[in-house]
């Protein structure tokens, strides 16, 4: 094979991988950005909701005796179960951990978020919860190359499904936020919570819905990642959550399109850096990017500077 | 029967009694002013009525029903709407969407039904949109319906805030310094608008205002607040000549 064609193929491979990786980051980043939008809170427990989503999918697959690969309707059912369970978990976390601190200084809520994260990670390791050993996740969607080996490219169904599902969920979320009443109520709350309250918007319910949506997206990401990597463990949400948080900040925290742009950018950059000879930098690059963006454009790519109200 | 009644309403923040045993009533269809020097507790009274704060003591009744301690969105649903001293529009929503958000409280289907696009919620949406556009017509904002609220000129933003408040279909409208920052011509237009709103929308109005020309010009009765206490109440001409009021304003021409 001529050298230039080889380089092109390699580049295309990294593009595909970057798209897959970026999609998962974007899905998780959306939850950070939505919650930040309505509460000005960085919900550090969000990454761990991803982990719970992966486990719920794992248990649901076991409960349904799903074969590997599973028929599409079974996969869909497992997917929806994971999303629904995490939506409930997200609302529970909001109700129990954050709502009592609504009037407290923001630092108190932030520390509580870290506390919830530690609780989920370590509670998850208990033998009667998820256990401390990684669990293998059945191959609900095949993770084998579907292209002829001679092409020198690898594309798996789970990657395609992930990219497709990510894009579909983003379109759905965008429609919901722009078109529906609850979406408008969410935007109103994020712009001026006090005025929203006084205009008759049930702010607490809107906040609950925001957590439910963000957590459902996190669960979707968790299941897709677990099926792709073939395993789930109690700390899998830690690095994912941090990187998605970086993606949200890079895109402009509080902005939904920003989270999408930030997620895909981070995934693509990470893949390119790791793919072209700096694979040991894979995890570090996200944080290098975070520092750079905070220096150059602290509001993120799509973020707007909000003057502090006085 | 009084429309709105404050019965010895009191709120303390730590050692500070911001509002002390305030008795106040607004009768149906009445246009009532609430004035007083800076820091007298006027906006705090609004915050008590709308549920931002719960009173430490005393009672607040709306149409005969105690409302103190209810959350703000419930009080809005009961029929009290307000505007703000510093404009609190949803800056990056469109003009139409600002009014639409105000109308949601009157929708019959729940927010979650809206999520699943049930027939009821779609009907609601159409109704909300039509009613919101009618409202923009009344306030001469129909051509700007697609503008970002934050990009409107100041005077238009003030009018939009009143339109948004009326979208909740209130029976009592609280206006917090509607004339703040407006020029003399705008002031006259504003006074006409407030009178018109009262008759066309059938609301009673309680307004806080520093501009004496506006207060004396449109209010039927005026309450004067100083250090959290009502020091005088009466018709404009009575207030103008009340020695306690003149003293509170320290010689300012009233």
Boltz contact constraints between the chains, C-beta under 6 A:
constraints:
  - contact:
      token1: [A, 180]
      token2: [B, 114]
      max_distance: 6.0
  - contact:
      token1: [A, 180]
      token2: [B, 115]
      max_distance: 6.0
  - contact:
      token1: [A, 181]
      token2: [B, 104]
      max_distance: 6.0
  - contact:
      token1: [A, 181]
      token2: [B, 111]
      max_distance: 6.0
  - contact:
      token1: [A, 181]
      token2: [B, 114]
      max_distance: 6.0
  - contact:
      token1: [A, 182]
      token2: [B, 111]
      max_distance: 6.0
  - contact:
      token1: [A, 182]
      token2: [B, 114]
      max_distance: 6.0
  - contact:
      token1: [A, 182]
      token2: [B, 115]
      max_distance: 6.0
  - contact:
      token1: [A, 184]
      token2: [B, 97]
      max_distance: 6.0
  - contact:
      token1: [A, 184]
      token2: [B, 101]
      max_distance: 6.0
  - contact:
      token1: [A, 188]
      token2: [B, 90]
      max_distance: 6.0
  - contact:
      token1: [A, 188]
      token2: [B, 101]
      max_distance: 6.0
  - contact:
      token1: [A, 191]
      token2: [B, 90]
      max_distance: 6.0
  - contact:
      token1: [A, 191]
      token2: [B, 91]
      max_distance: 6.0
  - contact:
      token1: [A, 192]
      token2: [B, 88]
      max_distance: 6.0
  - contact:
      token1: [A, 192]
      token2: [B, 90]
      max_distance: 6.0
  - contact:
      token1: [A, 195]
      token2: [B, 88]
      max_distance: 6.0
  - contact:
      token1: [A, 197]
      token2: [B, 72]
      max_distance: 6.0
  - contact:
      token1: [A, 197]
      token2: [B, 73]
      max_distance: 6.0
  - contact:
      token1: [A, 198]
      token2: [B, 50]
      max_distance: 6.0
  - contact:
      token1: [A, 198]
      token2: [B, 72]
      max_distance: 6.0
  - contact:
      token1: [A, 198]
      token2: [B, 82]
      max_distance: 6.0
  - contact:
      token1: [A, 199]
      token2: [B, 102]
      max_distance: 6.0
  - contact:
      token1: [A, 200]
      token2: [B, 73]
      max_distance: 6.0
  - contact:
      token1: [A, 200]
      token2: [B, 76]
      max_distance: 6.0
  - contact:
      token1: [A, 200]
      token2: [B, 77]
      max_distance: 6.0
  - contact:
      token1: [A, 200]
      token2: [B, 105]
      max_distance: 6.0
  - contact:
      token1: [A, 200]
      token2: [B, 168]
      max_distance: 6.0
  - contact:
      token1: [A, 201]
      token2: [B, 73]
      max_distance: 6.0
  - contact:
      token1: [A, 202]
      token2: [B, 73]
      max_distance: 6.0
